[in-house]
């Protein structure tokens, strides 16, 4: 409950910061779908940086990971702004909600593909498996909610929702880009773990969240069946 209160407070604080930008977007005629598309293109750019870092062994790959993390975090703001543009600008639509959900999934797929590609090409096979498990959990969290809502159930329980996943992934990459070069000669701690540990947290808690939502739906449906 305390986390939910903090999460809501943080969300409202971010809204207060971005609302002037939102009003500016509305004034110049930017629609929610355009904002959603920009957010997706940003995530695609971050994924491309990770892929490039995986292909080219001679480049400063930690630096590229850091830039990718920064881009992913910036792109996440567009995920919040599209909803605000729709609400404040009174441009909400059923298709817009669908479009937003679809591009959110594409964004996660492309980013995790870039992460897995980078880790595999750099020889971090086990870490790439962790990233893939994180991808599975991320998709299942969204799928269980969508399937539940299709059955007429509200299903928003769980800790590891999309904002938490994006922040952990983006911050992990950004911190890796900043601090990993300082630790390259460290024989005790592998620098890439600065990036992988947040992915491990996402992998564990996203799958826990997916099963928590499944159990939540089971209880709701059992109650309905017993009525």
C-alpha positions as a Markdown table, in Angstrom:
| # | Residue | x | y | z |
|---|---|---|---|---|
| 1 | Unk | 0.0 | 0.0 | 0.0 |
| 2 | Unk | 2.8 | 2.4 | 0.9 |
| 3 | Unk | 4.5 | 1.7 | -2.5 |
| 4 | Unk | 1.2 | 2.4 | -4.3 |
| 5 | Unk | 0.9 | 5.8 | -2.4 |
| 6 | Unk | 4.4 | 6.7 | -3.4 |
| 7 | Unk | 3.8 | 5.6 | -6.9 |
| 8 | Unk | 0.7 | 7.7 | -7.2 |
| 9 | Unk | 2.5 | 10.7 | -5.7 |
| 10 | Unk | 5.4 | 10.3 | -8.1 |
| 11 | Unk | 3.1 | 10.0 | -11.1 |
| 12 | Unk | 1.2 | 13.2 | -10.1 |
| 13 | Unk | 4.5 | 15.0 | -9.6 |
| 14 | Unk | 5.7 | 14.0 | -13.1 |
| 15 | Unk | 2.4 | 15.1 | -14.5 |
| 16 | Unk | 2.8 | 18.6 | -13.0 |
| 17 | Unk | 6.3 | 18.8 | -14.6 |
| 18 | Unk | 5.2 | 17.6 | -18.1 |
| 19 | Unk | 1.8 | 19.4 | -18.2 |
| 20 | Unk | 3.2 | 22.7 | -19.6 |
| 21 | Unk | 4.8 | 20.6 | -22.4 |
| 22 | Unk | 1.5 | 18.8 | -22.9 |
| 23 | Unk | -0.4 | 22.1 | -23.2 |
| 24 | Unk | 2.2 | 23.3 | -25.8 |
| 25 | Unk | 1.8 | 20.1 | -27.8 |
| 26 | Unk | -2.0 | 20.6 | -27.9 |
| 27 | Unk | -1.6 | 24.2 | -29.0 |
| 28 | Unk | 0.5 | 23.3 | -32.0 |
| 29 | Unk | -1.9 | 20.4 | -33.0 |
| 30 | Unk | 0.1 | 17.4 | -31.9 |
| 31 | Unk | -2.3 | 14.4 | -31.4 |
| 32 | Unk | -2.0 | 11.6 | -28.8 |
| 33 | Unk | -1.2 | 9.1 | -31.5 |
| 34 | Unk | 1.8 | 11.3 | -32.7 |
| 35 | Unk | 3.1 | 11.4 | -29.2 |
| 36 | Unk | 2.7 | 7.6 | -28.9 |
| 37 | Unk | 4.6 | 7.1 | -32.2 |
| 38 | Unk | 7.4 | 9.4 | -31.1 |
| 39 | Unk | 7.8 | 7.3 | -27.9 |
| 40 | Unk | 8.0 | 4.1 | -29.9 |
| 41 | Unk | 10.6 | 5.6 | -32.3 |
| 42 | Unk | 12.7 | 6.6 | -29.3 |
| 43 | Unk | 12.6 | 3.1 | -27.9 |
| 44 | Unk | 13.5 | 1.8 | -31.4 |
| 45 | Unk | 16.5 | 4.2 | -31.5 |
| 46 | Unk | 17.6 | 2.9 | -28.1 |
| 47 | Unk | 17.3 | -0.7 | -29.3 |
| 48 | Unk | 19.3 | 0.2 | -32.4 |
| 49 | Unk | 22.2 | 1.6 | -30.3 |
| 50 | Unk | 22.3 | -1.7 | -28.3 |
| 51 | Unk | 22.3 | -3.7 | -31.5 |
| 52 | Unk | 25.1 | -1.5 | -32.9 |
| 53 | Unk | 27.1 | -2.0 | -29.6 |
| 54 | Unk | 26.6 | -5.8 | -30.0 |
| 55 | Unk | 27.8 | -5.8 | -33.7 |
| 56 | Unk | 30.9 | -3.6 | -33.3 |
| 57 | Unk | 33.4 | -4.9 | -30.9 |
| 58 | Unk | 35.7 | -1.9 | -31.3 |
| 59 | Unk | 33.3 | 0.8 | -30.1 |
| 60 | Unk | 32.9 | 2.0 | -26.5 |
| 61 | Unk | 29.9 | -0.3 | -25.9 |
| 62 | Unk | 29.4 | 0.9 | -22.3 |
| 63 | Unk | 29.0 | 4.4 | -23.6 |
| 64 | Unk | 26.4 | 3.2 | -26.1 |
| 65 | Unk | 24.5 | 1.3 | -23.4 |
| 66 | Unk | 24.4 | 4.5 | -21.3 |
| 67 | Unk | 23.0 | 6.5 | -24.3 |
| 68 | Unk | 20.5 | 3.8 | -25.0 |
| 69 | Unk | 19.3 | 3.9 | -21.3 |
| 70 | Unk | 18.9 | 7.7 | -21.5 |
| 71 | Unk | 16.9 | 7.5 | -24.7 |
| 72 | Unk | 14.7 | 4.8 | -23.2 |
| 73 | Unk | 14.0 | 6.9 | -20.1 |
| 74 | Unk | 13.2 | 9.9 | -22.2 |
| 75 | Unk | 10.9 | 7.9 | -24.4 |
| 76 | Unk | 9.0 | 6.7 | -21.4 |
| 77 | Unk | 7.9 | 10.3 | -20.7 |
| 78 | Unk | 6.1 | 10.2 | -24.1 |
| 79 | Unk | 4.2 | 7.1 | -22.7 |
| 80 | Unk | 2.9 | 9.4 | -20.0 |
| 81 | Unk | 2.4 | 12.5 | -22.2 |
| 82 | Unk | 0.2 | 10.7 | -24.8 |
| 83 | Unk | -2.4 | 10.0 | -22.2 |
| 84 | Unk | -2.2 | 13.5 | -20.8 |
| 85 | Unk | -2.6 | 15.0 | -24.3 |
| 86 | Unk | -5.7 | 12.8 | -24.9 |
| 87 | Unk | -7.2 | 13.8 | -21.5 |
| 88 | Unk | -6.4 | 17.5 | -21.4 |
| 89 | Unk | -7.0 | 18.0 | -25.2 |
| 90 | Unk | -10.2 | 15.9 | -25.0 |
| 91 | Unk | -8.9 | 13.7 | -27.8 |
| 92 | Unk | -9.5 | 10.4 | -26.2 |
| 93 | Unk | -10.6 | 7.6 | -28.5 |
| 94 | Unk | -10.9 | 3.8 | -28.3 |
| 95 | Unk | -8.5 | 3.4 | -31.2 |
| 96 | Unk | -6.0 | 5.7 | -29.5 |
| 97 | Unk | -6.1 | 3.4 | -26.4 |
| 98 | Unk | -5.6 | 0.4 | -28.6 |
| 99 | Unk | -2.8 | 2.1 | -30.6 |
| 100 | Unk | -1.0 | 3.1 | -27.3 |
| 101 | Unk | -1.2 | -0.5 | -25.9 |
| 102 | Unk | 0.1 | -2.1 | -29.2 |
| 103 | Unk | 3.0 | 0.3 | -29.5 |
| 104 | Unk | 3.9 | -0.2 | -25.8 |
| 105 | Unk | 4.3 | -3.9 | -26.6 |
| 106 | Unk | 6.3 | -3.2 | -29.7 |
| 107 | Unk | 8.5 | -0.9 | -27.6 |
| 108 | Unk | 9.2 | -3.5 | -25.0 |
| 109 | Unk | 9.9 | -6.2 | -27.7 |
| 110 | Unk | 12.3 | -4.0 | -29.6 |
| 111 | Unk | 14.2 | -2.9 | -26.5 |
| 112 | Unk | 14.6 | -6.4 | -25.1 |
| 113 | Unk | 15.6 | -7.7 | -28.5 |
| 114 | Unk | 18.3 | -5.1 | -28.5 |
| 115 | Unk | 19.4 | -6.0 | -25.0 |
| 116 | Unk | 19.4 | -9.8 | -25.8 |
| 117 | Unk | 21.3 | -9.2 | -29.1 |
| 118 | Unk | 23.9 | -7.1 | -27.3 |
| 119 | Unk | 24.5 | -9.6 | -24.5 |
| 120 | Unk | 24.7 | -12.6 | -26.8 |
| 121 | Unk | 27.1 | -10.9 | -29.1 |
| 122 | Unk | 29.3 | -9.8 | -26.2 |
| 123 | Unk | 29.4 | -13.3 | -24.9 |
| 124 | Unk | 27.1 | -12.8 | -21.9 |
| 125 | Unk | 24.9 | -15.8 | -22.7 |
| 126 | Unk | 23.4 | -16.3 | -19.2 |
| 127 | Unk | 22.7 | -12.6 | -18.9 |
| 128 | Unk | 20.9 | -12.8 | -22.2 |
| 129 | Unk | 18.7 | -15.6 | -20.8 |
| 130 | Unk | 17.9 | -13.3 | -17.8 |
| 131 | Unk | 16.9 | -10.5 | -20.3 |
| 132 | Unk | 14.7 | -13.0 | -22.2 |
| 133 | Unk | 12.9 | -14.1 | -19.0 |
| 134 | Unk | 12.4 | -10.4 | -18.2 |
| 135 | Unk | 10.8 | -10.0 | -21.7 |
| 136 | Unk | 8.5 | -13.0 | -21.1 |
| 137 | Unk | 7.4 | -11.6 | -17.7 |
| 138 | Unk | 6.8 | -8.1 | -19.2 |
| 139 | Unk | 4.6 | -9.5 | -21.9 |
| 140 | Unk | 2.7 | -11.8 | -19.6 |
| 141 | Unk | 1.9 | -9.0 | -17.1 |
| 142 | Unk | 0.3 | -7.1 | -19.9 |
| 143 | Unk | -1.4 | -10.1 | -21.4 |
| 144 | Unk | -3.1 | -11.3 | -18.2 |
| 145 | Unk | -4.5 | -7.8 | -17.7 |
| 146 | Unk | -5.8 | -7.6 | -21.3 |
| 147 | Unk | -7.3 | -11.0 | -21.1 |
| 148 | Unk | -8.9 | -10.3 | -17.7 |
| 149 | Unk | -10.4 | -7.0 | -19.0 |
| 150 | Unk | -11.8 | -9.0 | -22.0 |
| 151 | Unk | -13.6 | -11.1 | -19.4 |
| 152 | Unk | -14.9 | -8.0 | -17.7 |
| 153 | Unk | -12.5 | -8.1 | -14.8 |
| 154 | Unk | -10.3 | -5.3 | -13.4 |
| 155 | Unk | -6.7 | -6.5 | -13.0 |
| 156 | Unk | -4.2 | -3.9 | -12.0 |
| 157 | Unk | -2.5 | -5.7 | -9.1 |
| 158 | Unk | 1.2 | -6.3 | -8.8 |
| 159 | Unk | 4.4 | -4.4 | -8.3 |
| 160 | Unk | 6.2 | -4.7 | -11.6 |
| 161 | Unk | 4.0 | -2.8 | -14.0 |
| 162 | Unk | 5.3 | -1.0 | -17.2 |
| 163 | Unk | 6.6 | 2.2 | -15.6 |
| 164 | Unk | 8.7 | 0.2 | -13.1 |
| 165 | Unk | 10.0 | -2.1 | -15.8 |
| 166 | Unk | 11.0 | 0.9 | -18.0 |
| 167 | Unk | 12.6 | 2.8 | -15.2 |
| 168 | Unk | 14.6 | -0.2 | -14.0 |
| 169 | Unk | 15.8 | -1.1 | -17.5 |
| 170 | Unk | 16.6 | 2.4 | -18.5 |
| 171 | Unk | 18.3 | 3.4 | -15.3 |
| 172 | Unk | 20.3 | 0.1 | -15.3 |
| 173 | Unk | 21.6 | 0.9 | -18.8 |
| 174 | Unk | 22.3 | 4.6 | -18.0 |
| 175 | Unk | 24.2 | 3.7 | -14.8 |
| 176 | Unk | 26.1 | 1.0 | -16.7 |
| 177 | Unk | 27.2 | 3.6 | -19.2 |
| 178 | Unk | 28.3 | 6.0 | -16.4 |
| 179 | Unk | 30.0 | 3.7 | -13.9 |
| 180 | Unk | 31.1 | 0.5 | -15.9 |
| 181 | Unk | 34.1 | 2.2 | -17.6 |
| 182 | Unk | 35.4 | 3.1 | -14.1 |
| 183 | Unk | 35.3 | -0.6 | -13.2 |
| 184 | Unk | 36.7 | -2.3 | -16.3 |
| 185 | Unk | 39.8 | -3.4 | -14.4 |
| 186 | Unk | 37.9 | -4.7 | -11.4 |
| 187 | Unk | 38.5 | -8.5 | -11.1 |
| 188 | Unk | 35.8 | -9.0 | -8.4 |
| 189 | Unk | 32.7 | -7.3 | -10.0 |
| 190 | Unk | 31.8 | -7.7 | -13.7 |
| 191 | Unk | 30.9 | -4.1 | -14.9 |
| 192 | Unk | 28.1 | -5.4 | -17.1 |
| 193 | Unk | 26.3 | -6.6 | -13.9 |
| 194 | Unk | 25.3 | -2.9 | -13.3 |
| 195 | Unk | 23.0 | -3.5 | -16.3 |
| 196 | Unk | 22.1 | -7.1 | -15.7 |
| 197 | Unk | 21.0 | -6.9 | -12.0 |
| 198 | Unk | 18.1 | -4.5 | -12.8 |
| 199 | Unk | 17.1 | -6.9 | -15.6 |
| 200 | Unk | 17.2 | -9.8 | -13.1 |
| 201 | Unk | 14.9 | -7.8 | -10.8 |
| 202 | Unk | 12.5 | -7.2 | -13.7 |
| 203 | Unk | 12.7 | -10.9 | -14.7 |
| 204 | Unk | 11.8 | -12.1 | -11.2 |
| 205 | Unk | 9.1 | -9.6 | -10.2 |
| 206 | Unk | 7.4 | -9.3 | -13.6 |
| 207 | Unk | 6.7 | -13.0 | -13.6 |
| 208 | Unk | 5.6 | -12.8 | -10.0 |
| 209 | Unk | 3.3 | -10.0 | -11.0 |
| 210 | Unk | 1.9 | -12.0 | -13.9 |
| 211 | Unk | 1.0 | -14.9 | -11.6 |
| 212 | Unk | -0.3 | -12.6 | -8.9 |
| 213 | Unk | -2.7 | -11.2 | -11.5 |
| 214 | Unk | -3.7 | -14.6 | -12.6 |
| 215 | Unk | -4.4 | -15.6 | -9.0 |
| 216 | Unk | -6.4 | -12.3 | -8.5 |
| 217 | Unk | -8.6 | -13.2 | -11.5 |
| 218 | Unk | -9.1 | -16.7 | -10.2 |
| 219 | Unk | -10.4 | -15.3 | -7.0 |
| 220 | Unk | -12.7 | -12.9 | -8.8 |
| 221 | Unk | -14.1 | -15.6 | -11.1 |
| 222 | Unk | -14.5 | -18.0 | -8.2 |
| 223 | Unk | -16.6 | -15.4 | -6.3 |
| 224 | Unk | -18.7 | -14.9 | -9.4 |
| 225 | Unk | -19.2 | -18.7 | -9.8 |
| 226 | Unk | -20.4 | -19.0 | -6.2 |
| 227 | Unk | -22.9 | -16.2 | -6.4 |
